[in-house]
């Protein structure tokens, strides 16, 4: 997947997934009724727990497939948890990386790489939609 390599900054990049179906209690005269509502699911790359400290891009650690973002946001109102994942504001990680560029061991991740958000059985697949640095790109 060609694009700029992900890092923890200096630009606050964003992983995005929509729709993230979560069960939300809707108020009614008879009491709250659980209803499945789609929400956007966003993850900031600056909150990532990086797994390597050997490769830095613009003074920030580069991301690879073992980098985990501990918390997503946007689906907070779905307090009765996600339909598939069973969690709200769960962790996110990349599902695919570069086929020929490895940073700190595993393949590096870049712009438009797919992500799985809200845990190991994600509610929805997403992707990195904004850039985190401007210097290094990968073509595959």
Secondary structure, 3 states (H helix, E strand, C coil): CCEEECECCCCCCEEEEEEEEEEEEECCCCCCEEEEEEEEEEEEHHHEECCCCCCEECCEEECECCCEECCCECCCCCCCCECCCCCCCCCEEECCCCCCCECCCCEECECCCEEEECCCCCCEEEEECCCCCCCCEECC
